Amino acid sequence: MITYQKALALIAKEAGPVRCEDVIPTKALGRVLAQDIVAGRSLPPFDNTAMDGFALRAADSQGAPLTLPVVGSVAAGDVPVAQEQAGVVEIMTGAPMPNWCDCVVPVENVDVERDENGVPLTVQVKEPIERGKHIRRAGEDVTAGQKLLDAGISVTPEIIAILTSLGMANVKVTVRPSIALIGTGQEVIRDPGQALKPGQIYDSNTPYLRAALSRAGFDAQVMDGSPDDSQDFLAAIKAAGDAQIIISTGAVSMGRRDFVPEALAQLGARTVFHKTAIRPGKPILFARLPNGAYFFGLPGNPVSAAVGLEFFVIPLLNQLTGRADKPTMSGPLVRGFNKKKGLTMFAKARQSGAEIEILSGQQSFRLEPLLHANGWAVLPAEVESLCAGDTVQFVPFAGGA
């Protein structure tokens, strides 16, 4: 049995190179940037008006109140009136500023004389207008050449807005590994519409893992069936095809019906480690299959499977995709907690403000406490007793803040 830190080091050693591809920005949500983003143009690209009104030279308004003729009109997408002249230009929100105008007066702040068709003829400016008023300057948001984003972060809707505003046709992202999920055990029923027989349970592991992976930005396919022996399990692995990562739950410990280690041996897999000094999830297994795929055998208890995903699978996914690890968070405990010395413990916890509360119901079969948790308190192996106010590390759920 190895330490958690040793297990992480072995996973890191096995991780292959990061692969990249170009995608259109609208298809990049959740993907990891493989390039720094440097603005190729300014935003806005030109001076434009922040509201509907009339563009003019501030100097022409200094004798207000006064009446000025309307000498043109410009809407968003139009080419503005180029000839400098005494008067105002009707202008609509977002329209480019005439290069001889240096301010805008809102339409509601002037009296407008219009012809029978509603076209403005003159405006009465009631007070002097400040130079630069109601103008969005070119580059006021983003300057050409400005570095906006670092490689290694996941693409959000806000990032997509920037990429498309910059007119980027493609963005380089890292390739997401294909993932297959296998839930084992004849007692596990996938169809919630199927009535349970004595001794049967509904599957929560593969739905949780798939959803948590999705929340973290990865897709996973759940394989059919619930293999309960080596041959059915090997058939499920074969059905996973070219999946680069295969994750199973259950049948990974040392009991007579725990067939996963035996099946992997039959397959010719290379076991990197089996069992780590953690709680929950001690029996976790990590191997490489003959085709190079990564294999994680997670324990069947649902919280053990959740811990295996967060603290073993996600670190590998981060390395394979070049995604930056989440920053370490920490805070003081609300109240004391005792644990077994020698095991790194991942405790269901809730962070509120700066404080961290380790929740009751830490057994690995208990799901209900997860409804109140928003992450895990990581309690070091060498620690046996923690007191209120002691500082502990906190890891939000996969894909969380």
The 8 nearest C-alpha neighbors of each residue, nearest first, counted from 0:
[[1, 275, 274, 276, 2, 273, 272, 281],
 [2, 0, 275, 276, 5, 3, 6, 274],
 [3, 1, 276, 5, 4, 275, 6, 0],
 [2, 4, 6, 5, 275, 7, 276, 1],
 [3, 5, 7, 2, 6, 8, 1, 9],
 [4, 6, 8, 2, 7, 3, 1, 9],
 [7, 5, 3, 9, 4, 8, 10, 2],
 [8, 6, 10, 4, 5, 9, 11, 3],
 [7, 9, 5, 11, 6, 10, 12, 4],
 [8, 10, 12, 6, 11, 7, 5, 13],
 [11, 9, 7, 13, 12, 8, 6, 14],
 [12, 10, 8, 14, 9, 13, 7, 315],
 [11, 13, 9, 10, 14, 8, 15, 7],
 [12, 14, 10, 11, 15, 9, 287, 293],
 [15, 13, 11, 12, 10, 319, 315, 318],
 [14, 16, 13, 319, 17, 318, 12, 11],
 [17, 15, 18, 319, 14, 318, 320, 321],
 [16, 18, 319, 320, 321, 15, 19, 173],
 [19, 17, 174, 173, 16, 20, 320, 319],
 [20, 18, 173, 174, 172, 171, 17, 33],
 [19, 21, 171, 172, 173, 174, 22, 18],
 [22, 20, 171, 170, 169, 172, 23, 19],
 [23, 21, 169, 170, 24, 26, 27, 171],
 [22, 24, 169, 26, 25, 168, 170, 27],
 [25, 23, 27, 26, 159, 169, 170, 22],
 [24, 26, 23, 27, 159, 28, 163, 22],
 [27, 25, 24, 23, 28, 22, 30, 29],
 [26, 28, 24, 30, 25, 29, 154, 22],
 [29, 27, 154, 30, 155, 26, 156, 25],
 [28, 30, 216, 154, 153, 27, 155, 31],
 [31, 29, 27, 153, 154, 28, 172, 32],
 [30, 32, 153, 172, 152, 173, 151, 322],
 [31, 33, 172, 150, 151, 34, 152, 171],
 [32, 34, 172, 150, 171, 173, 151, 31],
 [35, 33, 150, 32, 171, 36, 149, 172],
 [34, 36, 149, 150, 148, 37, 33, 146],
 [35, 37, 148, 147, 146, 34, 38, 149],
 [36, 38, 146, 145, 147, 144, 39, 35],
 [39, 37, 143, 144, 145, 40, 146, 36],
 [38, 40, 143, 144, 37, 165, 41, 145],
 [41, 39, 143, 38, 165, 42, 142, 44],
 [40, 42, 142, 143, 138, 44, 141, 43],
 [43, 41, 138, 141, 44, 140, 137, 142],
 [42, 44, 137, 138, 45, 41, 140, 139],
 [45, 43, 42, 41, 137, 138, 40, 46],
 [46, 44, 137, 43, 47, 95, 136, 138],
 [45, 47, 136, 137, 135, 96, 95, 134],
 [48, 46, 95, 96, 135, 94, 93, 134],
 [47, 49, 134, 93, 92, 50, 94, 135],
 [48, 50, 133, 92, 134, 135, 93, 47],
 [51, 49, 92, 48, 52, 91, 105, 133],
 [50, 52, 91, 92, 90, 105, 106, 53],
 [51, 53, 106, 105, 90, 104, 89, 50],
 [52, 54, 89, 88, 104, 90, 103, 87],
 [55, 53, 103, 88, 87, 102, 100, 90],
 [56, 54, 100, 87, 102, 57, 103, 101],
 [55, 57, 100, 101, 58, 59, 102, 99],
 [56, 58, 130, 59, 60, 128, 102, 129],
 [57, 59, 56, 60, 61, 130, 128, 127],
 [58, 60, 57, 56, 61, 62, 55, 85],
 [61, 59, 127, 58, 57, 63, 62, 128],
 [60, 62, 127, 63, 58, 59, 57, 128],
 [61, 63, 60, 64, 65, 127, 59, 126],
 [64, 62, 65, 126, 60, 61, 125, 127],
 [63, 65, 125, 124, 126, 62, 123, 66],
 [66, 64, 63, 124, 123, 62, 67, 125],
 [65, 67, 123, 122, 124, 121, 68, 64],
 [68, 66, 86, 122, 121, 123, 87, 69],
 [67, 69, 121, 86, 70, 120, 87, 122],
 [70, 68, 87, 121, 120, 88, 86, 71],
 [71, 69, 88, 87, 86, 68, 72, 84],
 [72, 70, 88, 69, 89, 80, 73, 87],
 [71, 73, 89, 88, 90, 74, 70, 80],
 [72, 74, 90, 79, 77, 89, 94, 91],
 [75, 73, 91, 94, 77, 90, 76, 72],
 [94, 74, 76, 93, 77, 91, 92, 95],
 [75, 77, 74, 94, 78, 95, 73, 93],
 [78, 76, 74, 75, 73, 79, 94, 95],
 [77, 79, 76, 80, 73, 95, 81, 74],
 [80, 78, 97, 73, 81, 77, 95, 96],
 [81, 79, 97, 82, 71, 78, 73, 72],
 [80, 82, 79, 97, 83, 98, 99, 78],
 [83, 81, 80, 84, 99, 97, 98, 79],
 [84, 82, 99, 81, 85, 80, 100, 98],
 [83, 85, 86, 82, 70, 99, 87, 56],
 [86, 84, 87, 83, 59, 67, 68, 56],
 [85, 87, 68, 67, 69, 70, 84, 55],
 [86, 88, 55, 69, 54, 53, 70, 68],
 [89, 87, 71, 54, 53, 72, 70, 69],
 [88, 90, 72, 53, 52, 71, 73, 54],
 [89, 91, 73, 53, 52, 72, 51, 74],
 [90, 92, 51, 74, 94, 93, 50, 75],
 [93, 91, 50, 51, 48, 49, 94, 75],
 [92, 94, 48, 75, 47, 49, 91, 95],
 [75, 93, 95, 74, 47, 92, 91, 48],
 [96, 94, 47, 46, 79, 93, 97, 45],
 [95, 97, 47, 46, 98, 94, 48, 79],
 [98, 96, 79, 99, 100, 80, 81, 95],
 [99, 97, 100, 96, 81, 101, 79, 83],
 [98, 100, 97, 83, 101, 56, 81, 82],
 [101, 99, 55, 56, 97, 98, 54, 102],
 [100, 102, 56, 131, 130, 57, 55, 99],
 [103, 101, 131, 132, 130, 55, 54, 57],
 [104, 102, 54, 53, 133, 132, 55, 105],
 [103, 105, 53, 52, 106, 54, 108, 102],
 [106, 104, 52, 107, 108, 51, 103, 53],
 [105, 107, 52, 108, 109, 51, 104, 53],
 [106, 108, 105, 109, 52, 110, 104, 51],
 [109, 107, 105, 106, 104, 110, 125, 124],
 [110, 108, 124, 123, 107, 106, 122, 111],
 [109, 111, 123, 122, 112, 108, 124, 107],
 [110, 112, 122, 121, 109, 113, 119, 123],
 [111, 113, 121, 120, 119, 122, 110, 114],
 [114, 112, 119, 117, 118, 120, 111, 115],
 [115, 113, 117, 116, 118, 119, 120, 112],
 [114, 116, 117, 113, 118, 119, 112, 120],
 [117, 115, 114, 118, 113, 119, 120, 112],
 [116, 118, 113, 114, 115, 119, 112, 120],
 [117, 119, 113, 114, 116, 120, 115, 112],
 [120, 118, 113, 112, 121, 117, 111, 114],
 [121, 119, 113, 69, 112, 68, 118, 114],
 [122, 120, 68, 69, 112, 67, 111, 119],
 [123, 121, 111, 110, 67, 66, 112, 124],
 [122, 124, 66, 110, 65, 109, 125, 67],
 [123, 125, 109, 64, 65, 126, 63, 66],
 [124, 126, 64, 63, 123, 109, 65, 127],
 [127, 125, 63, 64, 124, 128, 60, 61],
 [126, 128, 61, 60, 63, 129, 62, 125],
 [129, 127, 57, 60, 126, 130, 104, 102],
 [130, 128, 132, 57, 131, 127, 102, 103],
 [129, 131, 102, 57, 132, 101, 128, 56],
 [132, 130, 102, 101, 134, 129, 133, 103],
 [131, 133, 102, 130, 129, 134, 103, 128],
 [134, 132, 49, 103, 48, 131, 102, 135],
 [135, 133, 48, 132, 49, 131, 47, 136],
 [136, 134, 47, 46, 48, 49, 137, 133],
 [135, 137, 46, 139, 134, 138, 47, 45],
 [136, 138, 45, 46, 43, 44, 139, 42],
 [139, 137, 41, 142, 42, 141, 140, 43],
 [138, 140, 136, 137, 141, 42, 43, 135],
 [141, 139, 42, 138, 43, 142, 41, 137],
 [142, 140, 42, 138, 41, 139, 143, 145],
 [143, 141, 41, 138, 145, 144, 42, 40],
 [142, 144, 40, 41, 38, 39, 145, 141],
 [145, 143, 38, 37, 39, 142, 146, 40],
 [144, 146, 38, 142, 37, 143, 147, 141],
 [147, 145, 37, 36, 148, 38, 144, 35],
 [146, 148, 36, 37, 145, 38, 149, 35],
 [149, 147, 36, 35, 146, 150, 37, 152],
 [150, 148, 35, 151, 36, 152, 34, 147],
 [149, 151, 34, 35, 32, 33, 152, 148],
 [152, 150, 322, 323, 32, 321, 31, 33],
 [153, 151, 31, 32, 322, 150, 323, 154],
 [154, 152, 31, 30, 29, 32, 155, 151],
 [153, 155, 29, 28, 30, 158, 31, 27],
 [154, 156, 158, 157, 28, 29, 159, 153],
 [157, 155, 159, 158, 160, 28, 154, 29],
 [158, 156, 160, 155, 159, 161, 154, 162],
 [157, 159, 155, 161, 160, 156, 154, 162],
 [158, 160, 156, 162, 157, 161, 24, 163],
 [159, 161, 157, 158, 163, 162, 164, 156],
 [162, 160, 164, 158, 159, 163, 165, 157],
 [163, 161, 159, 165, 164, 160, 167, 158],
 [162, 164, 166, 165, 160, 161, 167, 159],
 [165, 163, 161, 166, 162, 160, 167, 42],
 [164, 166, 162, 163, 167, 161, 40, 38],
 [167, 165, 163, 164, 168, 162, 39, 40],
 [166, 168, 169, 165, 162, 163, 170, 24],
 [167, 169, 23, 166, 24, 170, 163, 22],
 [170, 168, 23, 22, 167, 21, 24, 171],
 [169, 171, 21, 22, 24, 23, 172, 167],
 [172, 170, 21, 33, 20, 34, 32, 22],
 [173, 171, 32, 33, 31, 19, 20, 21],
 [172, 174, 19, 320, 33, 18, 31, 20],
 [173, 175, 19, 18, 20, 176, 320, 172],
 [174, 176, 320, 173, 177, 217, 30, 319],
 [177, 175, 243, 178, 174, 244, 242, 319],
 [176, 178, 242, 243, 244, 175, 219, 179],
 [179, 177, 219, 244, 242, 245, 243, 176],
 [178, 180, 245, 220, 219, 221, 242, 239],
 [181, 179, 221, 246, 247, 222, 245, 220],
 [182, 180, 247, 222, 246, 221, 183, 248],
 [181, 183, 248, 225, 247, 205, 180, 249],
 [184, 182, 225, 226, 249, 227, 248, 181],
 [183, 185, 227, 186, 225, 187, 226, 182],
 [184, 186, 187, 227, 225, 226, 183, 188],
 [185, 187, 199, 184, 200, 188, 198, 201],
 [188, 186, 200, 202, 185, 184, 201, 199],
 [189, 187, 201, 202, 190, 200, 186, 199],
 [188, 190, 202, 201, 191, 187, 224, 193],
 [189, 191, 192, 193, 188, 201, 202, 194],
 [192, 190, 193, 189, 201, 188, 194, 202],
 [191, 193, 190, 194, 189, 195, 188, 201],
 [192, 194, 191, 190, 195, 188, 189, 201],
 [195, 193, 192, 196, 191, 190, 188, 199],
 [196, 194, 199, 193, 197, 200, 188, 201],
 [195, 197, 199, 198, 194, 200, 186, 193],
 [196, 198, 199, 195, 200, 186, 194, 187],
 [199, 197, 196, 186, 200, 195, 187, 185],
 [198, 200, 186, 196, 197, 195, 187, 188],
 [201, 199, 187, 186, 188, 202, 195, 198],
 [200, 202, 188, 187, 189, 203, 191, 199],
 [201, 203, 189, 187, 188, 204, 200, 205],
 [204, 202, 206, 205, 207, 201, 301, 189],
 [205, 203, 207, 206, 301, 202, 208, 304],
 [204, 206, 208, 207, 203, 209, 182, 180],
 [207, 205, 209, 203, 204, 208, 210, 202],
 [208, 206, 210, 204, 205, 209, 211, 203],
 [209, 207, 205, 211, 210, 206, 212, 204],
 [208, 210, 212, 206, 207, 211, 219, 205],
 [209, 211, 213, 207, 212, 208, 206, 214],
 [212, 210, 214, 208, 213, 209, 207, 215],
 [213, 211, 215, 217, 209, 214, 210, 208],
 [214, 212, 217, 216, 210, 215, 211, 218],
 [213, 215, 211, 398, 212, 216, 210, 397],
 [214, 216, 398, 212, 213, 397, 217, 211],
 [217, 215, 29, 213, 214, 212, 30, 218],
 [218, 216, 213, 212, 215, 219, 175, 214],
 [219, 217, 213, 212, 178, 220, 216, 177],
 [218, 220, 178, 179, 209, 221, 217, 177],
 [219, 221, 179, 180, 222, 178, 218, 209],
 [222, 220, 180, 179, 181, 223, 219, 205],
 [221, 223, 181, 180, 220, 224, 179, 235],
 [224, 222, 221, 225, 235, 181, 182, 238],
 [223, 225, 226, 222, 182, 183, 235, 189],
 [224, 226, 183, 184, 182, 185, 227, 187],
 [227, 225, 183, 231, 232, 184, 228, 224],
 [226, 228, 184, 185, 183, 225, 231, 232],
 [229, 227, 231, 230, 226, 258, 232, 256],
 [230, 228, 262, 232, 258, 231, 233, 259],
 [229, 231, 233, 232, 228, 234, 262, 226],
 [232, 230, 234, 226, 233, 228, 229, 235],
 [231, 233, 229, 235, 226, 234, 230, 228],
 [232, 234, 236, 230, 235, 231, 229, 237],
 [233, 235, 231, 237, 232, 236, 238, 230],
 [236, 234, 238, 232, 233, 237, 231, 239],
 [237, 235, 233, 239, 238, 234, 232, 240],
 [236, 238, 234, 239, 235, 240, 233, 232],
 [237, 239, 235, 240, 236, 234, 222, 233],
 [240, 238, 236, 237, 242, 179, 235, 241],
 [241, 239, 238, 237, 242, 236, 243, 179],
 [240, 242, 243, 239, 177, 292, 290, 237],
 [243, 241, 177, 178, 244, 240, 239, 179],
 [242, 244, 292, 177, 176, 178, 241, 293],
 [243, 245, 293, 178, 242, 292, 294, 177],
 [246, 244, 179, 294, 178, 180, 293, 295],
 [247, 245, 295, 180, 294, 296, 181, 179],
 [248, 246, 181, 296, 182, 180, 297, 295],
 [249, 247, 297, 299, 182, 298, 296, 183],
 [299, 248, 250, 298, 251, 183, 297, 247],
 [251, 249, 257, 258, 259, 252, 256, 183],
 [250, 252, 257, 259, 249, 298, 296, 282],
 [251, 253, 282, 257, 254, 250, 298, 283],
 [254, 252, 257, 255, 251, 256, 282, 250],
 [255, 253, 257, 256, 252, 250, 258, 251],
 [254, 256, 257, 253, 258, 252, 250, 251],
 [257, 255, 254, 258, 250, 228, 227, 253],
 [258, 256, 250, 254, 251, 255, 252, 259],
 [257, 259, 261, 256, 229, 250, 260, 228],
 [258, 260, 262, 251, 261, 250, 257, 263],
 [261, 259, 263, 262, 258, 264, 251, 257],
 [262, 260, 264, 258, 259, 263, 265, 229],
 [261, 263, 229, 265, 259, 264, 260, 258],
 [264, 262, 266, 260, 268, 265, 261, 259],
 [263, 265, 261, 267, 266, 262, 268, 260],
 [266, 264, 262, 263, 267, 261, 268, 229],
 [265, 267, 263, 264, 268, 262, 289, 233],
 [268, 266, 264, 265, 263, 289, 269, 288],
 [267, 269, 288, 263, 266, 289, 287, 264],
 [270, 268, 287, 286, 271, 288, 267, 289],
 [269, 271, 286, 272, 285, 268, 287, 273],
 [270, 272, 286, 285, 269, 273, 287, 9],
 [273, 271, 285, 270, 284, 274, 286, 6],
 [272, 274, 284, 283, 282, 285, 275, 0],
 [275, 273, 282, 0, 283, 281, 284, 272],
 [274, 276, 1, 0, 281, 2, 277, 3],
 [275, 277, 342, 2, 1, 281, 0, 3],
 [276, 278, 343, 342, 281, 275, 344, 279],
 [279, 277, 344, 280, 281, 343, 342, 345],
 [278, 280, 303, 277, 281, 363, 344, 345],
 [279, 281, 303, 278, 282, 283, 298, 277],
 [280, 282, 275, 277, 274, 283, 278, 276],
 [283, 281, 274, 252, 280, 298, 273, 251],
 [284, 282, 297, 274, 281, 296, 280, 273],
 [285, 283, 273, 296, 295, 272, 274, 282],
 [284, 286, 295, 272, 271, 294, 270, 296],
 [287, 285, 270, 271, 294, 269, 293, 288],
 [286, 288, 293, 269, 268, 292, 294, 291],
 [287, 289, 268, 292, 291, 290, 293, 269],
 [288, 290, 291, 268, 267, 287, 292, 266],
 [291, 289, 288, 292, 287, 241, 268, 243],
 [292, 290, 288, 289, 287, 293, 243, 268],
 [293, 291, 243, 288, 244, 290, 287, 294],
 [294, 292, 244, 287, 286, 243, 245, 288],
 [293, 295, 245, 286, 285, 244, 287, 246],
 [296, 294, 285, 246, 284, 297, 245, 247],
 [295, 297, 284, 247, 283, 246, 248, 251],
 [296, 298, 248, 283, 304, 247, 295, 307],
 [299, 297, 249, 248, 304, 300, 303, 280],
 [249, 300, 298, 248, 301, 304, 297, 303],
 [299, 301, 364, 303, 302, 298, 363, 304],
 [302, 300, 304, 303, 204, 364, 299, 305],
 [301, 303, 363, 305, 304, 300, 306, 364],
 [304, 302, 280, 279, 306, 300, 301, 305],
 [303, 305, 307, 301, 302, 297, 306, 298],
 [306, 304, 302, 308, 303, 307, 301, 309],
 [307, 305, 303, 309, 308, 304, 310, 302],
 [308, 306, 304, 311, 305, 310, 309, 297],
 [307, 309, 312, 305, 306, 311, 310, 313],
 [310, 308, 306, 313, 307, 397, 311, 312],
 [309, 311, 307, 308, 306, 313, 312, 314],
 [310, 312, 307, 314, 308, 313, 309, 315],
 [313, 311, 308, 315, 314, 309, 316, 310],
 [312, 314, 316, 309, 315, 311, 308, 317],
 [315, 313, 317, 316, 312, 311, 318, 310],
 [316, 314, 318, 312, 313, 317, 319, 10],
 [317, 315, 313, 319, 318, 314, 320, 312],
 [318, 316, 322, 314, 320, 315, 319, 321],
 [317, 319, 321, 315, 316, 320, 314, 322],
 [318, 320, 316, 17, 317, 321, 315, 14],
 [321, 319, 317, 173, 322, 318, 17, 316],
 [322, 320, 318, 151, 317, 319, 17, 323],
 [323, 321, 151, 317, 320, 152, 31, 324],
 [322, 324, 151, 152, 321, 325, 317, 318],
 [325, 323, 326, 322, 317, 314, 327, 318],
 [324, 326, 327, 323, 400, 394, 328, 395],
 [327, 325, 324, 328, 323, 394, 400, 329],
 [328, 326, 325, 329, 392, 394, 393, 324],
 [329, 327, 393, 392, 326, 394, 330, 391],
 [330, 328, 392, 393, 391, 390, 327, 331],
 [329, 331, 390, 354, 353, 391, 355, 332],
 [332, 330, 390, 388, 389, 354, 355, 391],
 [331, 333, 388, 355, 387, 334, 389, 356],
 [332, 334, 356, 387, 355, 354, 388, 331],
 [335, 333, 387, 332, 386, 336, 356, 388],
 [334, 336, 386, 387, 385, 332, 337, 333],
 [335, 337, 385, 384, 386, 334, 338, 357],
 [338, 336, 384, 383, 385, 335, 339, 382],
 [339, 337, 383, 340, 384, 336, 382, 344],
 [340, 338, 383, 342, 341, 337, 382, 380],
 [339, 341, 383, 342, 381, 382, 380, 338],
 [340, 342, 380, 381, 339, 343, 276, 382],
 [343, 341, 380, 277, 276, 340, 344, 339],
 [344, 342, 380, 277, 379, 378, 278, 276],
 [345, 343, 278, 378, 277, 377, 342, 346],
 [344, 346, 377, 376, 375, 278, 378, 343],
 [347, 345, 376, 375, 348, 344, 357, 377],
 [346, 348, 375, 358, 372, 357, 374, 376],
 [349, 347, 357, 372, 375, 358, 356, 374],
 [348, 350, 372, 373, 356, 355, 374, 351],
 [349, 351, 355, 354, 356, 352, 348, 373],
 [352, 350, 354, 353, 349, 355, 356, 373],
 [351, 353, 354, 350, 355, 330, 349, 331],
 [352, 354, 330, 351, 355, 350, 331, 329],
 [355, 353, 331, 330, 351, 352, 350, 332],
 [356, 354, 350, 332, 349, 333, 330, 331],
 [355, 357, 333, 349, 348, 332, 358, 350],
 [358, 356, 348, 347, 346, 355, 349, 359],
 [357, 359, 348, 347, 356, 360, 368, 361],
 [358, 360, 361, 357, 368, 347, 362, 348],
 [359, 361, 362, 368, 365, 358, 367, 347],
 [360, 362, 359, 363, 347, 346, 365, 358],
 [363, 361, 364, 360, 365, 279, 302, 359],
 [362, 364, 302, 365, 300, 303, 279, 361],
 [365, 363, 300, 362, 301, 302, 366, 303],
 [366, 364, 363, 362, 367, 360, 368, 361],
 [367, 365, 369, 368, 364, 302, 301, 370],
 [366, 368, 369, 370, 365, 371, 360, 372],
 [369, 367, 370, 371, 366, 360, 372, 365],
 [370, 368, 372, 371, 367, 366, 347, 373],
 [369, 371, 368, 367, 372, 366, 373, 347],
 [370, 372, 369, 368, 373, 349, 367, 348],
 [373, 371, 349, 369, 348, 374, 370, 347],
 [374, 372, 349, 395, 396, 348, 350, 371],
 [373, 375, 395, 396, 394, 348, 372, 349],
 [376, 374, 347, 348, 394, 346, 393, 345],
 [375, 377, 393, 346, 348, 345, 392, 378],
 [378, 376, 345, 392, 344, 393, 375, 379],
 [377, 379, 344, 343, 376, 345, 380, 391],
 [380, 378, 343, 381, 382, 377, 344, 342],
 [379, 381, 343, 342, 341, 382, 340, 378],
 [380, 382, 341, 379, 340, 383, 342, 343],
 [383, 381, 380, 379, 340, 384, 378, 385],
 [384, 382, 340, 338, 339, 337, 381, 385],
 [383, 385, 337, 382, 336, 338, 386, 335],
 [386, 384, 335, 336, 337, 389, 383, 387],
 [385, 387, 335, 389, 388, 334, 336, 384],
 [386, 388, 334, 335, 332, 333, 389, 385],
 [387, 389, 331, 332, 386, 390, 333, 334],
 [388, 390, 331, 332, 386, 387, 385, 391],
 [389, 391, 331, 330, 332, 388, 329, 392],
 [392, 390, 329, 330, 331, 393, 389, 376],
 [391, 393, 329, 377, 328, 376, 330, 394],
 [394, 392, 376, 329, 328, 375, 377, 391],
 [393, 395, 375, 374, 376, 396, 328, 392],
 [396, 394, 374, 399, 373, 375, 400, 397],
 [395, 397, 374, 399, 373, 398, 394, 375],
 [398, 396, 399, 215, 309, 211, 395, 214],
 [397, 399, 215, 214, 396, 400, 216, 211],
 [400, 398, 396, 397, 395, 215, 214, 373],
 [399, 395, 398, 396, 325, 397, 394, 326]]
